[in-house]
Amino acid sequence: MDTREKIVPFDQLSKTLSEGRWTAVFGYFDPLTAEQANRLSNLKNGDRLLALIFDREDALLPTEGRASLIAALRDVDSVAIVPKGADPDFSNVTNVKVIRELEQDASRSVNFAAFVLRRQQAK
């Protein structure tokens, strides 16, 4: 399967989510680290897994690049980029479990950038 086929337009999510049970993870995934890949794998738990990518002004990578990286993960079934200003609401959808990790993800991004800078200064 071409992993780019896993990337679905945000406005078509209702069609994507209409079948089966899903876990939807909200995050920045900037950058996608091994820690995050393992976390996504552990969240799979028999449900299909949707990664919803949010943008941030200080993002290291563009959302399209992050979407491609996440779609390449075996355990991720679908990926959607959330439009700026949108806040997806799945409260009326019974087959979707939502995990919001925006604050944790922002913290991971800051820690990753600090790690890279420390490594570069260590020489």
C-alpha positions in Angstrom: 0.0 0.0 0.0 1.2 3.5 -0.8 1.2 5.1 2.6 0.1 8.4 1.1 -3.3 6.8 0.6 -3.6 6.8 4.4 -3.7 10.6 4.4 -7.4 11.6 4.1 -8.8 15.1 3.7 -10.1 16.5 6.9 -13.5 17.1 5.5 -13.8 13.4 4.6 -13.1 12.1 8.1 -16.8 11.2 8.8 -16.6 8.7 5.9 -13.3 7.3 7.1 -14.6 6.9 10.6 -17.9 5.4 9.6 -16.6 1.8 9.8 -15.2 0.0 12.8 -13.8 1.3 16.1 -11.2 4.0 16.1 -8.7 5.7 18.4 -8.0 9.3 17.3 -4.8 10.9 18.6 -4.5 14.7 18.4 -0.9 15.9 18.2 1.7 18.0 16.5 4.1 15.1 15.8 6.8 17.7 15.3 9.1 16.0 14.7 8.0 12.4 14.8 10.3 10.6 17.2 10.8 7.0 18.2 9.1 7.8 21.5 5.9 9.0 19.6 6.0 6.1 17.2 6.1 3.6 20.1 3.3 5.6 21.9 1.1 5.4 18.8 1.8 1.6 18.5 0.8 1.1 22.1 -2.4 3.0 21.6 -3.6 0.7 18.8 -5.3 -1.8 21.1 -7.3 -3.5 18.4 -9.0 -0.3 17.2 -8.1 1.4 14.0 -5.7 4.4 14.6 -6.2 7.9 13.3 -3.5 10.6 13.8 -4.8 14.1 13.6 -2.0 16.6 12.9 -2.2 20.1 14.1 0.0 23.0 13.0 1.9 25.4 15.2 3.6 28.6 14.3 7.0 27.4 15.5 6.8 23.9 13.8 10.1 22.4 12.8 8.5 20.5 9.8 5.5 21.3 7.6 2.3 19.5 8.3 2.4 17.7 5.0 5.8 16.2 5.8 4.7 15.1 9.2 1.6 13.5 7.7 3.8 11.5 5.3 6.0 10.3 8.2 3.1 9.3 10.4 1.3 7.5 7.5 4.5 5.4 7.0 4.0 3.9 10.5 2.6 0.4 10.3 0.2 0.9 13.2 -1.4 4.1 11.8 -4.5 3.5 9.7 -5.3 7.0 8.7 -3.9 10.5 9.0 -5.6 13.9 8.6 -4.3 17.4 8.8 -6.5 19.6 10.9 -7.2 23.0 9.3 -6.0 26.1 11.3 -8.6 27.2 13.8 -10.5 23.9 13.6 -11.1 21.9 16.8 -12.5 18.4 15.8 -15.3 17.3 18.0 -16.1 13.6 18.2 -18.3 13.8 21.3 -21.3 12.6 19.3 -19.4 9.8 17.7 -19.7 6.6 19.7 -17.0 4.5 17.8 -14.1 7.0 18.3 -12.0 7.2 21.4 -10.1 10.6 21.5 -6.7 11.1 23.0 -5.6 14.8 23.0 -1.9 15.1 23.4 -1.2 18.6 22.1 0.4 19.9 25.3 2.5 16.8 25.8 3.5 16.9 22.1 4.5 20.6 22.3 6.7 19.7 25.3 8.3 16.8 23.4 9.1 19.2 20.5 10.7 21.7 22.8 12.7 18.9 24.5 13.8 17.5 21.1 15.0 20.9 19.9 16.9 21.5 23.1 18.5 18.1 22.8 19.7 18.8 19.3 21.1 22.2 20.3 22.9 20.7 23.3 24.4 18.0 21.0 25.6 20.6 18.6 27.2 22.8 21.3 29.0 19.8 22.9 31.8 19.8 20.4 
